[in-house]
Amino acid sequence: MGMSITATIITMSTIMAGKKRTIALRRRPEVRASKASKPRRTPAPPSFEAELRSAPQDDGGKLSSPALYRLMAWLSPAFPVGAFSYSSGIEWAVETGDIADEQGLQAWLTAMLAQGGGYCDAVLFAHAYRAALAGDDKALHDVAELAAAFAPSKERHLETTAQGNAFVEAARAVWPCAALDRLKEVWSGPMAYPVAVAVTAAGHGVALAPALPAYLQALAANWVSAGVRLVPLGQTQGLRVLAALEPVVRATAERAAAAALDDIGSSAFRADLASALHETQYTRLFRS
């Protein structure tokens, strides 16, 4: 009898994501206003291309070796944050049949990245990065506090804060910087993962333009890895899903980099529900 409710929700989330990206790329026609009624404009954040040009570079115009090396190390599966033990609710989605094959995994992760937790993490990342770079203690505190509170379930809160706290401790032990010390001074609560990575990148001069998409790619890769083990899928199928998510990662990073904190919000309701219901799942391999 047509599509299931689950398939419809995932399809709608994917379609909504596509529509939002299309709308975001269109320029609105300028409307002239009188001097009395003309609103004040908040300066727009620099484009990804401008921020990429401002990244630490060597003589060949490429991202400098230390910055690139550190970024790859921090987001490597070997970095000790325990990311492999979390599935972000994918385990529940597989058990209930929402994800049963390669296409289902791709559709689910597209919605999570563009309209769910991936997008929210990316907005928090961008704001934490800029606050740390500007030395704005109040803004950094506010972002860290919001990120710690902004989790749709107990397990999602555990996932982001356990990884965030582990990331800060490991980075301070091996790659210490003043920005991380400052973060610990202005915020003593649980540390959300995107805030921890963003402040570390800012403190070591890694530009936002490569850091934010790299963070999202690592997030997507961990989700794909969980899906490959749970469905199960072959490694080639998992790589096809990861390749298909490349434009989604790019578009989500660009949209999040230009977003205000008030723009944070998830419309991937089924994914948020999955993370909550995973808490009472009978058999579990993952912590979320």
NUVEX-279274 format. One line per field, with one value per residue: x, y, z of N, C-alpha, C in turn; residue in one letter; residue number from 1. Coordinates in pm, whole numbers, plus 32768, in hexadecimal, padded with zeros to 4 digits. Each point is the difference from the previous one (the first is absolute). Example, Ala and Ser with C-alpha at 12.3 -4.5 7.8 and 13.67 -1.06 7.14 Angstrom:
REM residues 2
n_c1	(8527:7FDD)
n_c2	(7DC7:8069)
n_c3	(830C:7FB8)
ca_c1	(7FA7:8052)
ca_c2	(8077:8077)
ca_c3	(8000:8006)
c_c1	(805A:7FB3)
c_c2	(8078:806D)
c_c3	(8000:8049)
code	(A:S)
pos	(1:2)
This chain:
REM residues 288
n_c1	(8054:804F:8035:805D:7FCD:8053:7FE6:7F7E:8016:8049:7FA3:7F9F:804A:8016:7F7D:7FD9:8061:7FD5:7F82:8026:804D:7F96:7FAD:805C:7FFF:7F80:801F:7FE2:7F9E:805A:7FD9:7FF0:803D:7FA8:8049:7F84:7FDC:8076:7FF0:8037:806B:7FF1:8082:7FFC:7FFD:8084:800A:7FDA:7FF2:7FC7:7FB7:7FEC:7FF2:7FB8:7FF3:8043:8056:8030:807A:7FCC:7FD4:8035:7F9D:8037:8073:802E:7FBD:8029:807A:7FF6:7FCA:8056:805F:7FCD:7FEA:8074:7FD5:8086:7FCB:8032:7F94:8019:8012:8052:7FF0:7FEE:7F7B:7FE9:7FD9:806C:8031:7FB8:802F:8070:7FF4:7FCF:806D:8015:806B:7FF3:802E:8051:7F93:7FD2:807B:800D:7F82:8015:8079:7FC5:7F94:804E:8047:7FA0:7FB2:8061:8034:8018:7F8D:7FC1:8046:7FE4:7F87:7FF8:8031:7FB6:7F9D:801B:8016:7F9B:7FBA:8037:7FED:7F8A:8013:7F87:8024:7FB2:8023:807C:7FEC:7FC0:805E:8064:7FBF:7FE7:807B:8022:7FAE:8034:7FCC:7FCB:8069:7FEC:7FEC:7FB9:7FCF:7FF3:7FCD:7FC1:7FD4:7FEA:7FDA:7FB1:7FDD:7FF1:7FC1:7FC3:7FED:7FDF:7FB5:7FD4:7FFA:7FD3:7F92:803F:7FA0:8014:7FCF:803E:806D:7FE9:7FE9:8064:8034:7FD0:801A:7FC3:7F99:7FA4:8063:7FB7:7FF8:7F9A:7FDE:801B:7FCF:7F97:7FFF:8016:7FA9:7FAC:8019:7FF7:7FA9:7FAF:7FF5:7F95:8028:807C:7FFF:7FA1:801E:807C:7FCE:7FB5:806F:8047:7FA1:7FF8:8085:7FF4:7FA1:8048:806A:7FAF:7FD5:807F:801E:7F9D:8001:8072:8066:8023:8084:7FF2:7F99:804A:8064:7FA4:7FD2:807C:8016:7F8B:803A:805F:7FA3:7FCA:8077:8021:7F87:8005:8080:7FE2:7F94:8043:8064:7F91:7FE8:7F94:8020:7FB0:8057:8037:7FF1:7FBD:7FF9:806E:7F7D:7FFC:8067:7FC2:7F92:804C:803D:7F80:7FCD:8075:7FDC:7F8C:8058:7FC7:802B:8074:803A:7FB2:8043:7FEC)
n_c2	(7F88:8014:8077:7FCA:8010:7F9C:7FB8:801E:7FE8:7F91:7FD9:8021:7FC4:7F9A:7FFF:8009:7FA4:7FBD:8014:7FE6:7F9F:7FDB:8011:7FBE:7FC0:801B:8063:803F:802E:8060:8027:806E:8038:804D:806F:802D:7FB1:8027:7F7B:7FF6:7FED:7F82:801F:7FD5:7F83:7FF6:8000:7F84:8037:806C:7FAF:7FBA:8076:8013:7F82:7FC6:8041:7FA0:7FF9:7F86:804A:7F93:7FBD:8049:7FC0:8057:8063:7FD3:7FED:8071:803F:7FBF:8024:807A:7FF5:7FC9:7F8C:8013:8079:7FFE:8007:7F87:8045:7F97:802B:8064:7FF3:805A:7F8E:7FEF:7FD3:805F:805A:7FBD:7FFB:807A:7FF3:806F:7FC0:7FD8:806B:7FFF:7FF5:7FA6:7FCC:8009:7FD8:7FA2:7FE5:8005:7FC7:7FA5:7FFD:8000:7FAE:7FB2:7F9D:7FD5:8033:7FD0:7F91:800A:8027:7FA5:7FAE:8036:8003:7F85:7FDE:804A:7FCB:7F8A:800F:8033:7F96:7FE0:8017:806B:801F:7FE6:8041:8060:7FF6:7FFC:805F:8046:7FE6:8018:8066:801A:7FA0:7FB9:7FC0:7FAC:7FA4:805A:8022:7F80:7FEA:8076:7FF0:7F7E:8011:8065:7FC7:7F8B:8046:804C:7F96:7FB9:8063:8019:7F7C:8004:8049:8027:8053:8082:7FE4:7F8A:803E:805C:7F9E:7FC1:807A:8014:7F7F:7FE5:8010:7FA3:7FCA:8047:7F95:803A:8027:7F88:7FC7:804F:7FFF:7F7F:7FF9:8050:7FB8:7FA7:8061:7F98:802A:804B:8036:7FD7:8042:8055:8003:800E:8055:8039:7FFE:8024:805A:8023:8000:8038:8050:8014:800D:8048:8040:8005:8019:8059:802E:7FC1:8051:7FF7:7FF8:7FC3:7FBF:7FEC:7FE3:7FB8:7FD9:7FE9:7FC9:7FC3:7FF9:7FF7:800A:7FA1:7FC7:8013:7FDD:7F9B:7FED:8016:7FB5:7FA6:8013:800B:7F9D:8036:8014:8067:7FE6:7FE0:7F8A:7F98:7FD7:7FC1:800B:7FB3:8048:806F:7FD0:7FDF:8076:8028:7FBC:8026:805E:7FD9:8008:7F8D:7FF9:8023:802E:806D:8069:801D)
n_c3	(8000:7F97:801C:8051:807B:8025:7F90:801B:8085:7FE5:7FA3:8058:8061:7FA7:7FDA:8082:8015:7F93:802C:807D:7FCC:7FB4:8065:804A:7F8B:800E:7FB1:806E:7FB8:7FE4:8076:7FB8:8065:8039:8013:8010:7F98:7FCD:800C:8078:7FB7:802B:8011:7F84:802F:8001:7F7B:7FDE:7F87:803A:804E:7F92:7FBE:8071:7FD6:8066:7FB0:7FB1:7FCD:7FFF:8066:8037:803B:8061:7FF8:805E:7FC0:7F89:802D:8046:7F99:7FB1:8056:8014:7F7B:801C:7FCC:7FF2:7FEB:807B:7FB1:7FCD:7F8D:7FF6:807D:7FA9:7FF6:8062:8039:7FB1:8074:8038:7FAA:8012:8085:7FF0:7FB1:8046:802B:7F82:7FBD:7F98:7FB5:8058:8006:7F7D:7FF1:805C:7FD1:7F8A:8035:803B:7F8F:7FA6:8048:802B:804A:7F85:7FD4:806A:7FF7:7F7E:8023:805E:7FA5:7F9F:8058:8028:7F83:7FD4:8065:7FEB:7F7E:8025:804D:7FCF:807D:7FFB:7F84:8025:8072:7FBC:7FA2:8059:8041:7F90:7FD9:807F:7FF3:7F89:8049:7F9A:8034:8065:7FA3:7FBD:8077:8022:7F89:7FFF:807F:7FF5:7F82:8024:8073:7FBE:7FA2:805A:804B:7F94:7FCF:807A:8002:7F82:7FE7:806D:8024:7FF4:7F87:8008:802C:7FA2:7FA9:803B:7FEE:7F85:7FEF:8072:7FAE:7FDE:7FBC:7FAD:7FB6:7FBD:807A:8031:7F93:8003:8084:7FF8:7F9C:8041:806C:7F9C:7FE6:8018:7F85:800E:7F8D:8020:8074:7FD8:7F7D:8031:8059:7FA2:7FB4:806C:8017:7F7F:8001:8078:7FD1:7F92:804E:804D:7F93:7FD6:8080:8000:7F82:7FDF:7FDF:7F80:8003:7F8A:8034:806D:7FAD:7FBF:8076:802B:7F89:800E:8077:7FA4:7F9E:804C:8015:7F82:7FD4:8057:7FE1:7F82:800C:8046:7FA9:7FB9:8054:8036:807F:7FE3:7F9E:8074:7FCB:802D:7F80:802D:8011:7F95:7FD6:8027:7FC9:7F99:8013:800D:7F9A:7FD3:8057:7FCA:7F9C:7FDF:7F82:8037:7F91:7FF1:802A:7F80)
ca_c1	(7FAC:8052:8073:7FEA:800E:8090:803B:7FCC:8044:808A:7FFB:7FDC:8074:8063:7FCC:8006:808B:801F:7FBC:8041:807D:7FE2:7FD6:8072:805B:7FC4:8011:7F84:800F:8013:7F8F:8030:7FB2:8025:8062:7FBD:7FCE:8062:8030:8090:8025:806E:8062:7FF9:807F:8049:7FDE:805C:8075:8053:803C:8064:8076:8041:803A:8092:8029:808E:8024:7FB7:7F75:7FAC:7FF2:8085:800E:7FD9:7F70:7FBE:8022:7FB6:7F71:7FEB:8015:7F91:7F84:801C:7FBD:805B:8006:7FB9:7F84:7F9E:7F91:7FD4:7F9F:7F80:7FC1:7F9F:7F79:7FF9:7FE6:7F6E:7FC5:8018:7FAD:7F73:7FEF:8009:8078:800C:805A:8056:7FAF:7FC2:8067:8021:7F91:7FFC:8072:7FEB:7FA6:8047:8065:7FCB:7F8F:7FFF:806F:8076:7FF4:8007:808D:804E:7FE6:8047:808F:8024:7FF9:806A:807F:8011:800C:8088:805D:7FF3:801A:7F84:7FE4:7F6F:7FC7:8030:7FB5:7F74:7FF9:801E:7F8C:7F93:8021:7FF0:7F71:7FB2:8004:7F75:7FEC:806A:8071:8044:804D:8074:8055:804A:8053:806B:8065:8037:805C:8074:804D:8048:806D:8069:803E:8051:8076:805D:8004:7FC8:7FFC:7FC0:7F6F:7FC7:8008:7F98:7F7F:7FEF:7FE9:7F7E:7F93:8026:7F9B:801F:8031:7FCA:8069:8021:8042:8089:804F:8005:805C:8086:8027:8019:8077:8077:8005:7FC4:7F8F:7F7B:7FD5:801B:7FE5:7F73:7FDE:8049:7FB6:7F86:8025:8021:7F81:7FBB:804B:7FE1:7F77:8006:8040:7F9B:7F9E:803D:8005:7F7D:7F9A:8084:801E:808A:8052:7FEB:7F7F:8014:804B:7FA4:7FAF:8055:8017:7F83:7FEA:8060:7FC0:7FAE:805E:8029:7F90:7FE0:8069:7FEE:7F86:8015:8062:7FBD:7F86:8002:7FDF:7F6F:7FD8:800F:7F84:7FFF:7F81:8010:7FBE:800C:8087:8000:7FB1:8053:8065:7FBC:7FCF:8072:801A:7FB8:800A:801D:8089:804A:8090:8036:7FD5:7F92)
ca_c2	(8078:8078:800C:7FF9:8083:8018:8027:8084:8065:8010:8040:808C:8046:8011:8063:8082:802B:8030:807F:8069:8023:804B:8086:8047:8027:806B:8087:804D:8083:806D:805C:8080:8038:808A:8007:7FF5:7F7A:7F9C:7FB9:7FEA:7F7A:7FBE:7FD4:7F71:7FBB:7FEE:7F86:7F90:8014:8066:7FC4:7F9F:804C:8036:7F92:7FFB:7FC6:7FFC:804F:7FD2:802C:7F96:7FFD:7FDE:7F76:7FEB:800F:7F8E:7F89:8001:7FEE:7F72:7FB1:8015:7FC3:7F75:7F9D:7FD7:8063:7FBA:8039:7F94:8016:7F80:7FBF:8046:7FF6:806E:7FCB:7FAD:7F76:7FF0:800B:7F80:7F98:8013:7FF5:8081:7FF2:7F71:7FEC:8072:8076:802F:8041:8081:805E:8021:8055:8081:804D:8021:8066:807E:8036:7FCE:801B:802D:8091:8047:7FFC:8057:808B:8012:7FFF:8080:806C:7FE9:8021:8091:8039:7FE4:804D:808C:8011:802E:7F9F:7FF3:7FB4:7F77:7FC2:7FEC:7F94:7F82:7FE1:7FD8:7F7F:7F98:7FF2:7FE9:7F73:7FD4:7F8A:7FE4:7FBF:8061:8055:7FB0:7FF1:8079:8030:7FA0:8015:8086:8002:7FAF:8049:806E:7FCA:7FCC:806F:804F:7FB1:7FEF:807D:806A:8088:8060:8000:7F93:8029:8067:7FBB:7FC0:8069:8042:7F9D:7F8E:7F97:7F98:803A:7FC5:7FDA:8064:8072:7FD8:7FFB:8087:8054:7FCC:802B:8091:8017:7FD8:8047:7FB7:8052:7FC4:7FC6:7F70:7FBB:7FDD:7F8B:7F8A:7FCE:7FBF:7F85:7F9C:7FDB:7FAB:7F83:7FAD:7FCE:7F99:7F8C:7FBF:7FC3:7F8C:7F92:7FDD:7FD3:8036:801F:7FEC:8078:8050:8044:806E:806A:8044:805A:8070:8053:8046:8068:806E:8082:8022:8039:8085:805D:8014:8055:8089:8039:8012:8069:8081:7FFE:8037:7F9A:7FF0:7FAB:7F73:7FB5:7F82:7FD0:7F6E:7FD2:7F6E:7FE5:8027:7F99:7F86:800E:7FF4:7F78:7FA5:7FEF:7F8C:7F92:7F85:7FD6:8074:7FF7:8087:804C:805B)
ca_c3	(8000:7FF5:805A:8091:8045:8013:7F81:7FDE:8053:7FD2:7F7D:8013:803A:7F96:7FA3:8044:8002:7F7A:7FEB:804F:7FC2:7F87:8028:8038:7F95:7FB2:8035:8005:7FC0:8060:800F:802E:806E:8022:806C:8082:8018:7FDC:8078:800D:7FD5:8046:7F9D:7FE2:8016:7F83:7FB6:8014:7FAC:8041:8077:7FD4:7FD9:8078:804C:7FFD:7F81:7FE2:7F8B:7F8B:8007:8035:8091:8034:802E:808C:8011:7FC0:804E:807E:7FE3:7FE0:807A:805D:7FCE:7FDD:8057:806A:806C:806D:8033:800C:7FA2:7FC8:8058:7FF6:7F7B:7FF1:7FEA:7F88:8029:800D:7F7A:7FBB:803D:7FDC:7F70:7FBA:7FAD:7FE0:7F90:7FDF:7FE0:807C:8052:7FC2:8016:8090:8022:7FBD:8056:807D:7FE5:7FCB:804C:8089:8059:7FB6:7FE9:8081:8027:7FA9:802A:807F:7FDF:7FC4:8063:8063:7FBD:7FF3:8086:802F:7FAE:8026:808F:803E:806A:8017:7F90:8009:806E:7FD8:7F9E:8046:8053:7FA8:7FC3:8066:801E:7F87:7FD6:8005:8053:8061:7FBF:7FAA:805A:8026:7F8A:7FDE:806E:801B:7F98:800F:8072:7FDD:7F9B:8041:8051:7FA8:7FB7:805D:8026:7F90:7FB4:8055:7FCA:805A:7FEA:8050:808C:8014:7FFE:8081:8063:7FF1:8005:8053:7FF2:7F9D:7F83:7F85:7FA1:7F99:803F:801F:7F84:7FC6:804D:7FE7:7F79:8005:804F:7FB5:7F81:7F91:7FD4:800B:7F80:7FFB:807E:8010:7FAE:8030:8074:7FD0:7FBA:8066:803D:7F9F:7FF3:8075:7FED:7F97:803D:8054:7FA7:7FBF:8060:8035:7FA1:7FDF:7F75:7FD9:8007:7F87:8010:805F:7FBD:7FA3:8051:802A:7F8A:7FE1:8065:7FEE:7FEA:8075:8061:7FCF:8009:808D:8038:7FCD:803C:8090:8015:7FF1:8053:8088:8064:8001:7F90:8025:8010:7FB7:7FCB:7FEF:807A:800E:8033:808D:8044:8005:8069:8081:8011:800F:8090:8034:7F9F:804A:7FE2:7FCE:7FEB:800B:8074:7FD8)
c_c1	(8056:8073:7FD7:8010:8092:8040:7FD4:8049:808D:8003:7FE0:8075:8067:7FD5:8008:808E:8027:7FC2:8047:8083:7FE9:7FDC:8077:805C:7FC8:8018:7F79:8016:800C:7F87:8036:7FA5:802E:8062:7FC1:7FDA:8066:8037:8097:801F:8073:8063:7FFB:8086:8048:7FD9:8066:8081:805F:8046:806A:8080:804B:8041:8098:802F:8097:801B:7FB6:7F6D:7FA2:7FF7:8082:8002:7FDA:7F69:7FB5:8018:7FAD:7F6B:7FE2:8010:7F8A:7F82:8015:7FB1:8058:8009:7FA5:7F87:7F92:7F8B:7FC6:7F92:7F76:7FC8:7F9C:7F74:7FF3:7FE2:7F6A:7FBE:8013:7FA4:7F6E:7FE7:8002:8079:8014:8063:8051:7FB0:7FBE:8063:8022:7F93:7FFA:8070:7FF9:7FA8:8046:8064:7FC3:7F97:7FFF:807B:807E:7FFE:800D:8090:8051:7FEC:804B:8097:802B:8002:806B:8087:8016:800C:808D:8066:7FFF:8023:7F88:7FD2:7F6B:7FBF:802A:7FB7:7F72:7FF1:8018:7F89:7F8B:8019:7FED:7F6C:7FB0:8012:7F73:7FE5:8075:807A:804A:8053:807F:8063:8054:805C:8071:8071:8042:8064:807F:805A:8054:8076:8072:8049:8059:8080:8069:8012:7FC6:7FFE:7FB0:7F67:7FBD:8004:7F94:7F76:7FE3:7FE4:7F73:7F8B:802F:7F9E:802B:801E:7FC6:806F:801D:8046:8093:8058:8011:8065:8090:8033:8021:8083:8081:8004:7FCF:7F81:7F7C:7FDA:8027:7FD4:7F6F:7FD6:8048:7FBB:7F83:801F:8021:7F83:7FB5:8046:7FE4:7F74:7FFD:803D:7F9E:7F99:8035:8001:7F76:7FA2:8005:800C:8091:804D:7FED:7F7B:800B:804A:7FA9:7FA6:8052:801A:7F83:7FE5:805D:7FBC:7FA8:8057:8025:7F90:7FDB:8066:7FEE:7F86:8015:8060:7FC1:7F86:8016:7FE0:7F6A:7FCF:800E:7F78:8004:7F74:800A:7FC7:8012:808A:800B:7FB3:8052:8066:7FC2:7FD5:8072:8020:7FC1:8002:8032:8091:8049:8095:8043:7FC8:7F92:7FC7)
c_c2	(807B:7FFE:7FED:808B:8024:8032:808B:806D:8018:8048:8094:804F:801C:806C:808C:8035:803A:8086:8070:802A:8054:808E:8051:8034:8072:8087:8048:8086:806D:805B:8082:8035:808E:7FFE:7FEA:7F70:7F92:7FBA:7FF5:7F6F:7FCC:7FD1:7F69:7FBF:7FEC:7F7E:7F93:8017:8066:7FC6:7F9A:8048:8035:7F93:8006:7FB7:7FFB:804D:7FD6:8027:7F98:800A:7FCC:7F74:7FEC:8007:7F88:7F81:7FF8:7FE7:7F6E:7FA9:800B:7FB8:7F71:7FA3:7FD4:8065:7FD2:8049:7F96:800C:7F7D:7FBE:8042:7FF4:806F:7FCF:7FA7:7F6F:7FE5:8002:7F7F:7F94:800D:7FFA:8083:8002:7F6B:7FE4:8080:8080:8039:8048:8089:8067:802E:8061:8088:805A:802A:8070:8086:803F:7FD7:8027:8031:8096:804E:8003:8064:8093:801D:8006:8089:8070:7FF0:8026:8097:8045:7FEB:8054:8094:8019:8034:7F98:7FEA:7FAE:7F6E:7FB4:7FE0:7F8D:7F79:7FD4:7FCE:7F76:7F8D:7FE5:7FCF:7F72:7FC8:7F87:7FF0:7FC5:805D:805F:7FB8:7FF9:807C:802D:7FA0:8011:8089:8008:7FB2:8049:806E:7FCC:7FCD:8070:8054:7FB6:7FFD:807F:8072:8087:8058:7FFC:7F92:8021:8065:7FC0:7FBF:8066:803A:7F9D:7F84:7F8C:7F97:803D:7FB7:7FED:806C:807B:7FE0:8002:808C:8058:7FD2:802C:8095:801E:7FDD:803E:7FB2:804A:7FB4:7FB5:7F6E:7FB6:7FD1:7F8D:7F82:7FC4:7FB4:7F7E:7F91:7FCD:7F9F:7F78:7FA3:7FC6:7F91:7F80:7FB3:7FB8:7F82:7F88:7FCF:7FC2:7F68:801D:7FDD:8083:805A:804A:8076:8073:804B:8062:807A:805F:8051:8072:8078:8086:802B:8040:808E:8065:801E:805C:8091:8042:801D:8073:808A:800E:8045:7F8F:7FE6:7FA6:7F6B:7FBF:7F83:7FE0:7F6B:7FBC:7F6B:7FDA:8025:7F99:7F80:8008:7FF5:7F70:7F9A:7FE4:7F81:7F89:7F83:7FD2:8076:7FE0:8087:8047:8064:7FD5)
c_c3	(8000:8060:808F:803C:800E:7F80:7FD7:804C:7FCF:7F7A:800D:8037:7F95:7F9F:803E:8002:7F7A:7FE4:8049:7FC2:7F82:8022:802E:7F92:7FAB:8040:8001:7FB9:806A:8001:8037:806F:8019:8073:8087:801F:7FE4:807C:8000:7FDB:8055:7F97:7FEC:801E:7F7B:7FBB:801C:7FB0:8040:807A:7FDA:7FD8:807A:8055:7FFB:7F81:7FF4:7F80:7F83:8002:8035:8098:803B:803B:8092:8015:7FC7:8051:8080:7FEA:7FE3:807D:805E:7FD5:7FD0:805C:8074:8072:8072:803A:800D:7FA1:7FCC:8054:7FFC:7F72:7FE6:7FDE:7F87:8024:800F:7F76:7FB1:8039:7FD8:7F6A:7FB6:7FA2:7FE8:7F90:7FE9:7FE9:807D:805A:7FC7:801A:8092:8023:7FBC:8055:8082:7FEB:7FDE:8059:8093:804F:7FBA:7FEA:8082:8033:7FB0:8025:8083:7FEA:7FCD:8067:806D:7FC5:7FFE:8088:8037:7FB5:8027:8092:804B:8067:8015:7F91:8007:806F:7FD4:7F9C:8043:8055:7FAB:7FC4:8062:801C:7F88:7FCC:8012:8058:8060:7FBC:7FA1:8056:802C:7F8C:7FE6:8071:8023:7F99:800E:8072:7FE2:7F9C:8040:8050:7FA9:7FB9:805C:8028:7F91:7FAF:8054:7FB8:805F:7FF3:8052:8095:8021:8004:8087:806F:7FF8:8009:804B:7FF5:7F9C:7F78:7F88:7F9A:7F97:803A:801C:7F83:7FC6:8048:7FEB:7F77:7FFF:8049:7FB9:7F75:7F89:7FD7:8007:7F81:7FF1:807D:800A:7FA4:802D:8079:7FD3:7FB6:8064:8045:7FA5:7FF3:8075:7FF6:7F97:8039:8058:7FAA:7FBC:805E:8029:7F99:7FE6:7F6A:7FE3:8007:7F86:8005:805F:7FC1:7F9C:804B:8029:7F8B:7FDE:8062:7FEE:7FE4:8074:806C:7FD9:8012:8091:8042:7FD5:8041:8094:801D:7FF7:805C:8087:8062:8006:7F8E:8020:8012:7FAA:7FCE:7FE0:807C:8017:8038:8094:8054:8010:8070:808B:801B:800D:8093:8038:7F9F:8047:7FEB:7FC1:7FF4:801A:807C:7FE0:7F7B)
code	(M:G:M:S:I:T:A:T:I:I:T:M:S:T:I:M:A:G:K:K:R:T:I:A:L:R:R:R:P:E:V:R:A:S:K:A:S:K:P:R:R:T:P:A:P:P:S:F:E:A:E:L:R:S:A:P:Q:D:D:G:G:K:L:S:S:P:A:L:Y:R:L:M:A:W:L:S:P:A:F:P:V:G:A:F:S:Y:S:S:G:I:E:W:A:V:E:T:G:D:I:A:D:E:Q:G:L:Q:A:W:L:T:A:M:L:A:Q:G:G:G:Y:C:D:A:V:L:F:A:H:A:Y:R:A:A:L:A:G:D:D:K:A:L:H:D:V:A:E:L:A:A:A:F:A:P:S:K:E:R:H:L:E:T:T:A:Q:G:N:A:F:V:E:A:A:R:A:V:W:P:C:A:A:L:D:R:L:K:E:V:W:S:G:P:M:A:Y:P:V:A:V:A:V:T:A:A:G:H:G:V:A:L:A:P:A:L:P:A:Y:L:Q:A:L:A:A:N:W:V:S:A:G:V:R:L:V:P:L:G:Q:T:Q:G:L:R:V:L:A:A:L:E:P:V:V:R:A:T:A:E:R:A:A:A:A:A:L:D:D:I:G:S:S:A:F:R:A:D:L:A:S:A:L:H:E:T:Q:Y:T:R:L:F:R:S)
pos	(1:2:3:4:5:6:7:8:9:10:11:12:13:14:15:16:17:18:19:20:21:22:23:24:25:26:27:28:29:30:31:32:33:34:35:36:37:38:39:40:41:42:43:44:45:46:47:48:49:50:51:52:53:54:55:56:57:58:59:60:61:62:63:64:65:66:67:68:69:70:71:72:73:74:75:76:77:78:79:80:81:82:83:84:85:86:87:88:89:90:91:92:93:94:95:96:97:98:99:100:101:102:103:104:105:106:107:108:109:110:111:112:113:114:115:116:117:118:119:120:121:122:123:124:125:126:127:128:129:130:131:132:133:134:135:136:137:138:139:140:141:142:143:144:145:146:147:148:149:150:151:152:153:154:155:156:157:158:159:160:161:162:163:164:165:166:167:168:169:170:171:172:173:174:175:176:177:178:179:180:181:182:183:184:185:186:187:188:189:190:191:192:193:194:195:196:197:198:199:200:201:202:203:204:205:206:207:208:209:210:211:212:213:214:215:216:217:218:219:220:221:222:223:224:225:226:227:228:229:230:231:232:233:234:235:236:237:238:239:240:241:242:243:244:245:246:247:248:249:250:251:252:253:254:255:256:257:258:259:260:261:262:263:264:265:266:267:268:269:270:271:272:273:274:275:276:277:278:279:280:281:282:283:284:285:286:287:288)
